[in-house]
Amino acid sequence: MSFKTILNVLGEHESAEDLETAMKLGGEVSAHLSALLVAMAPVPTGRYQTLSPSWLEVRERNLQQLSERIVKIRERLATAELSFDVDSIYAEVAGPAYDIGERAVYADLVVAGPGVFANDDLKSQVVSGGLFQAGRPVLFVPRDANATLRPKTILLAWDSRPSAAHAAREALEMMKLAQSVHVTMVDPVAASRVSGDEPGADIATYLARHGVNVSVETLPSAGRFVTDTLQRHALDINADMIVMGAYGHSKLLELILGGVTKSMLKEAKLPILMAH
């Protein structure tokens, strides 16, 4: 899929780096950038009970700060050669996942930059709203990672599941432009109802028909976690991005999100495009 509308979820703190990341990505593909600033109200406890004078005072101050940040974001975006819009969420009763999901429906890609990636609470809201509610691909960018939508080398983490196939389709335009795509499997099972008699051959053939320069690589875990094996290989091949399917469900996210997905979202060193 070509990315013509990018939704950039921004946290109330450390939003500048995330915005710069999204602006760079949007400029690469001439996309419209929708910046969504998310602030979460403090949980009413002790003397900050809901509707108490103290709670209302904090709320008013937070909303004022949110408005001021919105102005700064608009001013920064106005200096770039991008079409854009800016909106905000002040989540008071529940988390912002539903609101993020509503907006993600109308985007081709959701971007969670370094600030959001480092914020476990907001990151889980992006996963729940963007990936699972809206079904949109999300690009997670860890700190110090060089994010690009024109990657030269892509590692496609493959396990023959529908989510992995969905991720491959979402990243297809990038793969067609990439110099190399490495279909990478860890300890695959060679069986017709699992990975096929020749693991990776089917997806490699599919991608090759689209003009992708693809290779298939099978890795032994050798007692290491799957995430460690994938990330080490991504570094070995100098990958610019990891593409993978996300497994789990939006409800009770922290309890039942797939183990590999959860580990990747915690430990990634490279940009990861996830789809569900």
C-alpha positions as CSV (number, residue, x, y, z in Angstrom):
1,M,0.0,0.0,0.0
2,S,1.2,3.5,-0.7
3,F,1.1,5.8,2.3
4,K,-0.8,9.0,1.4
5,T,-2.2,9.8,4.9
6,I,0.0,9.3,8.0
7,L,-1.4,9.6,11.5
8,N,1.3,10.6,14.0
9,V,0.3,9.9,17.6
10,L,2.2,12.3,19.9
11,G,2.5,12.2,23.7
12,E,2.1,15.3,25.8
13,H,5.8,15.1,26.7
14,E,8.8,14.7,24.3
15,S,6.6,15.3,21.3
16,A,9.1,17.3,19.4
17,E,11.3,14.4,18.3
18,D,8.3,12.3,17.4
19,L,6.9,15.1,15.2
20,E,10.2,15.6,13.5
21,T,10.3,11.9,12.7
22,A,6.8,11.9,11.2
23,M,7.6,15.0,9.2
24,K,10.6,13.3,7.7
25,L,8.6,10.2,6.8
26,G,5.7,12.3,5.4
27,G,8.2,14.2,3.2
28,E,9.7,11.1,1.8
29,V,6.4,9.9,0.4
30,S,4.6,13.3,0.0
31,A,1.9,12.2,2.5
32,H,-0.6,14.3,4.4
33,L,0.3,14.3,8.0
34,S,-2.3,14.2,10.8
35,A,-0.7,15.0,14.1
36,L,-2.7,13.8,17.1
37,L,-1.5,15.0,20.5
38,V,-2.6,12.8,23.3
39,A,-2.8,13.7,27.0
40,M,-4.1,11.5,29.7
41,A,-5.7,13.0,32.8
42,P,-4.2,12.0,36.2
43,V,-6.2,9.3,38.0
44,P,-8.4,11.0,40.6
45,T,-7.0,9.9,44.0
46,G,-6.6,11.5,47.4
47,R,-7.3,15.2,47.4
48,Y,-7.7,15.1,43.6
49,Q,-11.1,13.5,43.6
50,T,-13.2,13.9,40.4
51,L,-14.9,17.3,40.4
52,S,-13.2,18.5,43.5
53,P,-11.7,22.1,43.3
54,S,-8.2,20.7,43.2
55,W,-9.0,18.2,40.4
56,L,-10.8,20.9,38.4
57,E,-7.8,23.2,38.8
58,V,-5.4,20.5,37.5
59,R,-7.8,19.8,34.6
60,E,-7.9,23.4,33.6
61,R,-4.2,23.8,33.7
62,N,-3.7,20.6,31.7
63,L,-6.1,21.7,29.0
64,Q,-4.4,25.1,28.8
65,Q,-1.0,23.4,28.3
66,L,-2.5,21.1,25.7
67,S,-3.7,24.1,23.7
68,E,-0.3,25.8,23.9
69,R,1.4,22.6,22.6
70,I,-1.1,22.4,19.7
71,V,-0.2,26.0,18.7
72,K,3.5,25.1,18.7
73,I,2.9,21.9,16.7
74,R,0.9,23.9,14.1
75,E,3.7,26.5,13.9
76,R,6.3,23.8,13.3
77,L,4.3,22.0,10.7
78,A,3.6,25.3,8.9
79,T,7.3,25.6,8.1
80,A,7.4,22.3,6.2
81,E,6.2,21.6,2.7
82,L,3.5,19.2,3.9
83,S,-0.2,19.2,4.0
84,F,-1.3,18.7,7.6
85,D,-3.9,18.8,10.3
86,V,-3.6,18.8,14.0
87,D,-6.0,17.5,16.7
88,S,-5.8,16.5,20.3
89,I,-7.3,14.1,22.9
90,Y,-7.6,14.7,26.6
91,A,-8.4,11.3,28.0
92,E,-10.2,11.6,31.3
93,V,-12.5,8.6,31.8
94,A,-10.9,5.9,29.8
95,G,-7.7,5.5,27.8
96,P,-7.4,7.2,24.4
97,A,-7.3,3.9,22.4
98,Y,-10.8,4.3,21.0
99,D,-10.2,7.8,19.8
100,I,-6.9,6.8,18.3
101,G,-8.6,4.0,16.5
102,E,-11.4,6.3,15.2
103,R,-8.8,8.5,13.5
104,A,-6.6,5.7,12.4
105,V,-9.4,4.3,10.2
106,Y,-8.8,7.2,7.8
107,A,-5.0,6.8,7.7
108,D,-2.8,4.5,5.6
109,L,-0.2,4.4,8.4
110,V,0.1,5.2,12.1
111,V,3.5,6.4,13.3
112,A,4.6,6.0,16.9
113,G,7.9,7.8,17.4
114,P,10.6,7.4,20.0
115,G,8.7,9.3,22.7
116,V,5.6,7.1,22.3
117,F,7.7,3.9,21.9
118,A,9.4,4.6,25.3
119,N,6.0,5.3,27.0
120,D,4.5,1.9,27.7
121,D,1.0,3.2,28.6
122,L,0.6,5.3,25.4
123,K,2.3,2.6,23.3
124,S,-0.3,0.1,24.4
125,Q,-3.1,2.5,23.5
126,V,-1.7,2.9,20.0
127,V,-1.5,-0.9,19.7
128,S,-5.0,-1.3,20.9
129,G,-6.5,1.5,18.9
130,G,-4.4,1.6,15.7
131,L,-3.5,-2.1,15.2
132,F,-6.4,-4.0,16.7
133,Q,-9.4,-1.6,16.5
134,A,-8.7,0.2,13.2
135,G,-6.6,-2.6,11.7
136,R,-4.0,-0.1,10.4
137,P,-0.3,-0.8,10.1
138,V,1.8,1.0,12.8
139,L,5.4,2.0,12.4
140,F,7.1,2.0,15.8
141,V,10.4,3.9,15.9
142,P,12.7,3.3,18.8
143,R,15.1,6.0,20.0
144,D,18.2,6.4,17.9
145,A,16.7,4.4,15.1
146,N,16.9,5.8,11.6
147,A,13.3,5.7,10.3
148,T,12.5,5.7,6.6
149,L,9.7,4.8,4.3
150,R,12.3,4.2,1.5
151,P,14.2,1.3,3.2
152,K,16.9,-0.4,1.1
153,T,16.9,-3.6,3.2
154,I,13.8,-5.1,4.9
155,L,13.6,-8.1,7.1
156,L,10.1,-9.7,6.9
157,A,9.6,-11.9,9.9
158,W,7.6,-14.8,8.5
159,D,5.6,-17.6,10.2
160,S,2.9,-18.3,7.6
161,R,0.1,-16.7,9.8
162,P,-2.5,-14.3,8.3
163,S,-1.1,-11.4,10.3
164,A,2.3,-11.9,8.8
165,A,0.7,-12.0,5.3
166,H,-1.2,-8.8,6.1
167,A,2.0,-7.1,7.2
168,A,3.7,-8.1,3.9
169,R,0.8,-6.7,1.9
170,E,0.9,-3.4,3.8
171,A,4.6,-3.1,3.2
172,L,4.5,-4.3,-0.5
173,E,5.2,-0.9,-2.1
174,M,8.2,-0.4,0.1
175,M,9.4,-3.9,-0.7
176,K,9.1,-3.3,-4.4
177,L,11.4,-0.3,-4.1
178,A,13.8,-1.9,-1.7
179,Q,17.2,-3.4,-2.8
180,S,16.6,-6.6,-0.9
181,V,13.9,-8.3,1.2
182,H,14.9,-11.1,3.5
183,V,12.0,-13.5,4.4
184,T,13.3,-14.7,7.7
185,M,12.0,-17.6,9.7
186,V,13.1,-19.0,13.1
187,D,12.8,-22.7,13.6
188,P,10.0,-23.2,11.0
189,V,8.1,-26.4,10.8
190,A,8.1,-28.0,7.4
191,A,4.5,-29.3,7.1
192,S,1.8,-28.6,4.7
193,R,-0.6,-27.1,7.3
194,V,2.1,-25.1,9.0
195,S,4.8,-23.5,6.9
196,G,4.5,-25.8,3.8
197,D,6.9,-28.5,2.7
198,E,9.4,-25.7,1.8
199,P,9.0,-23.0,4.4
200,G,9.0,-19.5,3.0
201,A,8.8,-20.6,-0.6
202,D,5.1,-19.5,-1.0
203,I,5.6,-16.0,0.3
204,A,8.8,-15.6,-1.7
205,T,7.0,-16.6,-4.9
206,Y,4.2,-14.1,-4.1
207,L,6.6,-11.3,-3.5
208,A,8.7,-12.1,-6.6
209,R,5.7,-11.9,-8.8
210,H,5.4,-8.3,-7.6
211,G,9.0,-7.6,-8.6
212,V,10.5,-7.8,-5.1
213,N,14.1,-8.9,-4.8
214,V,13.5,-11.5,-2.2
215,S,15.6,-14.2,-0.4
216,V,14.5,-16.8,2.1
217,E,16.5,-17.4,5.3
218,T,15.9,-20.0,8.0
219,L,17.5,-19.4,11.3
220,P,17.9,-21.7,14.3
221,S,17.0,-20.1,17.6
222,A,19.8,-22.1,19.3
223,G,18.1,-21.6,22.7
224,R,17.6,-17.9,22.3
225,F,14.3,-16.0,22.2
226,V,12.8,-15.6,18.7
227,T,13.0,-11.8,19.1
228,D,16.7,-11.9,19.9
229,T,17.3,-14.1,16.8
230,L,15.4,-11.8,14.5
231,Q,16.9,-8.6,15.8
232,R,20.5,-10.0,15.6
233,H,19.9,-11.1,12.1
234,A,18.4,-7.7,11.2
235,L,21.5,-6.0,12.4
236,D,23.7,-8.6,10.6
237,I,22.1,-7.8,7.3
238,N,22.0,-4.1,8.0
239,A,18.2,-3.9,7.7
240,D,16.5,-0.6,7.8
241,M,13.2,-2.0,9.0
242,I,11.6,-5.1,10.4
243,V,8.1,-6.0,9.0
244,M,6.0,-8.4,11.1
245,G,2.5,-9.4,12.0
246,A,1.1,-8.6,15.4
247,Y,-0.6,-11.3,17.4
248,G,-3.1,-11.0,20.2
249,H,-6.3,-9.1,20.9
250,S,-7.1,-5.5,21.8
251,K,-8.8,-6.3,25.1
252,L,-6.6,-7.3,28.0
253,L,-3.7,-6.4,25.8
254,E,-1.0,-6.7,28.4
255,L,-2.1,-10.2,29.3
256,I,-2.7,-11.9,26.0
257,L,-0.7,-10.0,23.4
258,G,1.5,-12.5,21.6
259,G,4.8,-13.1,23.3
260,V,7.0,-12.3,20.2
261,T,4.9,-9.2,19.5
262,K,5.2,-8.0,23.1
263,S,8.9,-8.6,23.3
264,M,9.5,-6.8,20.0
265,L,7.6,-3.8,21.2
266,K,9.7,-3.7,24.3
267,E,13.2,-4.4,23.0
268,A,13.3,-3.2,19.4
269,K,16.4,-1.4,18.2
270,L,15.2,-0.9,14.6
271,P,11.9,0.6,13.2
272,I,9.2,-2.1,13.1
273,L,6.2,-2.0,10.9
274,M,3.4,-4.1,12.4
275,A,0.1,-5.1,11.0
276,H,-2.7,-7.3,12.4
